[in-house]
Amino acid sequence: MAKRVRWGLVPGICVGLCALIVSGCAPCGFHFDVVADMRGYTPPEHPGEQYFAGVCRAIQAAGPGDFIVVPGDLDPPERVRATLDAELGTDYVWYPVVGNHELERPEDMVYLRAINADGATLPGIVHQGPPGTIETCYSFDHESAHFVVLNQYYDGQTDAALDGDVCDALLAWLAEDLAANTKPIVFVLGHEPTVAVGDLSNGRVRHRGDSLDKYPEHNHAFWSLLRQHNVVAYICGHTHNTSVAKVNGVWQIDAGHARGLGDKGTPSTFVKVFVEPDGVRCRVYRGDKDARTYRPVFEETLR
């Protein structure tokens, strides 16, 4: 049975303690960070600790992972990258995922394509996307793990279609990629959840029925493929609600939002995923009501 740990927001247990927790991990293995849906809450319009810059400072205090994945709605992406540079360093690697709001600004898509020019410039790339999305759909390896980044707005021709889906062409590419993989740990990333799950703090639900579940046949085929290849977790965003739930045999991690006070409906969040010799686990950190202090509030063993 999976081990689940919950923390209350206890005064005095803050990111300083989190750094000690991280530093006490096993010497082998690695961990990575996850943030999503910070769109519009980046400097210079929203500087300071109560918005995305504060999330980055909390990640720094807790001990940054080997890299960060950003499952969509990161527009404008150049400001997200600038904030990462300022708070976590210019050598802090990121892997962005296309979200629905990036489609609204053509310059966002130009930027995202350019940072992975010809599908080969992000670190560790092993497989570029299918024709029409070679830069914004890709897979990469890191130590014992394989990561697949899906552009769910690829419709078989363009990488900027209007509706999120795992179309037949994308599903075929994913099947080929997973079949070729030799790493024992696999994560798949996309912007939209397979089904929206209520937030772990207050149960809020958004985008149920208009995420990947809008296209049930494709959604079922997608999830069946993940289960077939023993994928550890599907990591997403879109809903602004944070959840870690096992859905038909595969973990789904919704990273919520990292916009600080930009969404008062649920607390701002970042997630750490630990890949260790004895298993895989994730830990959720949430901001307080003023989005000034981030504390670990939830942990789940994924494998």
N, C-alpha and C positions, 0 to 999 in steps of 0.2 A: 504494500500500500504506500502511496506517495506520502512523504512527510510534509506537513504544512505547518508553518510558523506564522503567527500574527503578533505584531507589536502594537501596543497602544501608543499614542502620542504623549509619552511620558516626559514631563519637564526634565531637562538636563541630559537626556539621551539624544544627542544631536550628531551632526556629521563628524565631529571629532572622534566619537566612539566608532562611527562607521569606518573611519580610516584604520582604526585598530583591528576591527573585524576583518577588513580586507587584507591587511598586512599579515594576519594570522592564518591565511589560507595555505593549503598545501603548496610546496615549492614547485611542483609540476603543474601543467595546465595553464589556462589563461582565462581572462574574462573580457567581456565587451559591454559597451553601454548602448542604451536605446533611448531616443527621445523622438517625439513626433508632434506635429500640429502646433508649432510655435509661430505660424505665419503671421506676419505683421507686428509681432511683439519683440522685435530686435532693435538694437541701437541703429541710428541715433534717435528715432522717434520714441523708443521705450528703453532707455538705459537703466542701469541699476539692478539691484538684487531682487526686485519684485517681478521681474519679467524673465525672458530667456537667458539674459546674461547671468542672473542669479542662479538659474538651474545649472549653468556651466560651472559657476563657482562652487556649487554644492558637489558636482561631480569631481572637481579638482580636489576638494576637501576630503571626499570619500575615497579618493584614489582612482584615477582614470584607468579605464580598461585599455586593452591593446589598440582598440579602435572604437568608433561609434557608428551605429546604423541609424538612419533617419527615415522612417517609413511614411514619408509624404507630408504634403501641405507645409512645405518649408519655404514658401515664397516670401520675399525674394531670396533665392538661394545664396546669392553673393553676400548678403548681410548675415545669413546663418554662418557661412564659412568665415566671415570676418570676425564674428563673435567667438567662434571656436578658436580662431587664431589668437585673439586677444586674451581669452580666459584659459585656454588649454594648450596653446602653442601651435605654431605653424606646421609642426611635424605630426600633429595629432590627426591620424587618418580617419576619413569619413567615407561612408558608402550611402549615397542618397537614393531614395526611391521616389518615383513620380507619383504625386497625388493629384486629385481632381483639380485643385486650385492652381497648380502649375500650368494647366492647360489654358487658363484664362489670360495668361501673359506670355505671348510668344517668345519674349526675351528670356523667360525662365527656362523654356525648353532648349533654346539655343545654348544657354549657360550649362545646363545639365548634360547636353550632348558633348559640349566642348571639354568638360572635365574628364570624360572617358572617350576621348577622340578615337574613332575607328574601333571602339569596343575593346581597347587594349591598354589604356593608360592608368586606370586605377590599380592599386597594388594587388597582386595575387590572382589576376583574372585568368580563368582557365577555359571559359566558354563565352563567346559574345552572343548577343541576342540574334533572333531570326531577322531576315531581311526586312527593313523598315523600322527596326528598333535595336540595331546592333550596339548603340551606345547606352541606351536607357534600360535595357534588359541584359543581365549578365550573371555569371556565377564566378565565385572566387573561393580559393582555399586558404585556410589559416591553421597551421599546426594540424590537429587531428580532426578538424571540422571543415565541412563544405557548406557554402552559403549560396543560395539562389535568390537573386533580386528580380522580381517580376514587375514589368510595366503593364498594369491591368487596363491601361487605356490604349493598348495596341489591338487593332482590329484585324490583323493579318496583312495590312498595307501601311498604315500610318501609326506612329507612336503617340499620336495626340488625338485619338478619337474621344468622343464626348461621354461615353458611359463605361463604368468599371465592369470588367468581365474577364473570365479566363476563356478566351475564344479558342476555337479548334486549333488554330495555328500556334498559339501560345502554349496550349496544353501539349501539343506534339513536341514542341521544343523542350518543354519541361520534362517530358517523359524521356527524351533522348539524353538530356543532361543528367537526370537522376540515374539512368541506366549505366552511364559511363563513369559515374562517381565511384571512387575507391575509399573515401574517408568514412570512418565509422559513425561520425556524428554529422547530422544534416539539419540545417535550418533553412526555411523558405520565408521570404519577405515579400510583402505587398502592401498596398495602402489600405484597401478595404477588407473588413473581416468577412469570414465565410457566413457568420451570423452575428449580429450585435448582441453582446452580453452586458448585463447591468454592471455599473461601476461598483468596485469592491467596497467603497466607503458608504455610498448612499443609494445604490441600486438604480441610478439614473440610466435610461436607455435612449439612445439616438441611432437613427439610420437602420432600424430593423425593417427588413422588407425592401430596402433600396441600397443594400450593399451587394456582395456577391450572391446573396440569396435571391436577388431579383431575377436571376437566370438559373433556376434550380437544376436543370440538366447539366449545364457546364459546372456548376458549383459542386454537384455530387461527383462528377468525374474528376474534378480537381482534388477533392478531399480523399477520394478513393485512391488516387495516385500517391498522395502523401502517405497514406496508411500503408500502401503496398511497399513503399520504399523505406518504411520505418523512420520517417522524418520525426525528429524530436519535437519541433515546435514550428508553428507558423506565426510570424511576428508582423503585426499590423498597427494601424492607427485609425484615423478617420472619425471615430465616434466622440473623441475627447474624453471618453470614459475608460478607466483603467480596469482590466480584468485579466485573470489567468485561469483558464478553464479548459478542461478536457472535453473536446467535442468529437464524438464518434471515433474515439481512439487516438486522436492527435491533439496535443496541447495547442491552444491558441493564446498568444500573449498580445493583448491590445495595450499599447504603451500610453494611452490617454493623451493628455496635452502637456506641453512644456512651455506654456505661455504665462506662467505665474498668475497674476491677477487678471489676465486677459479673458479668462472664463471662470466666473465665480460659481458655476454650477457644480463643479467637482474640483478637488485640489490638483494643483500642478504636480507633475510626476516625472521621474526618470527611473529606468529599470537597468539593473545589472544582471547579466547572464554569465554564470561561472561554468566553465568546461574543465572538469577535474578528473584525475585518474579513476576516482571511484564513482563518478556520475556527473550529472548536469543539474544545476539548480538556478532559479532566478530569484531576485530580491527586488521589491518595489520600495522606492523612496518617495515620500509625499511631502509637499510643502504645508506649513501651518496656515492659519487663516489669513495671515498677512504675507504669505509667500516669501518669508525671510529665512526660515529654517527648514531644512529637509531632514527627515528621519526615516529609518527603515520601518515599514508598517506591515510587511507581508513577505513571506518566503515560501517557495514551493520547490520540492524536488521533482524534476522532470524525467529523470532516468537514473 
